[in-house]
Amino acid sequence: MASRVVEVVLPNKTVALVQATELDDDGGPAEKVGWKDTFDFEQVSGTLEGIAQAIRSGLDKVSPSKTTVELAIQLAVRNGKLTGMLVEGQAQASLKVTLEWAATTAKTKPGG
């Protein structure tokens, strides 16, 4: 797989250097690598947001007192955009993200 360090513009307009893998349309390694100068982190943020929403939706149904989920995400370039790709294990991960939810309990005032 073709991989290189690229500049990524974060939502706060900071530029970060990240290592990313080029993917073709079917998700496999790309044969032709066409890199641009900088990439936007928005697609990766959207991937994380979508995963968190899906996990939270499932948790709401079972109502655990606390849940911790750890994700390994490799950054990849697909169709000219930076995206997050879930991977097994941490050896290949560009990002290790831990999501944690704790149940909230309604507190009532004494005498009320």
Sequence and secondary structure as in RCSB ss.txt:
>XXXX:A:sequence
MASRVVEVVLPNKTVALVQATELDDDGGPAEKVGWKDTFDFEQVSGTLEGIAQAIRSGLDKVSPSKTTVELAIQL
AVRNGKLTGMLVEGQAQASLKVTLEWAATTAKTKPGG
>XXXX:A:secstr
  EEEEEEE TTS EEEEEEEEE TTSSB SS    SEEETHHHHHHHHHHHHHHHHHHHHH  SEEEEEEEEEE
EEETTEEEEEE SSSSS SEEEEEEEE       TT 
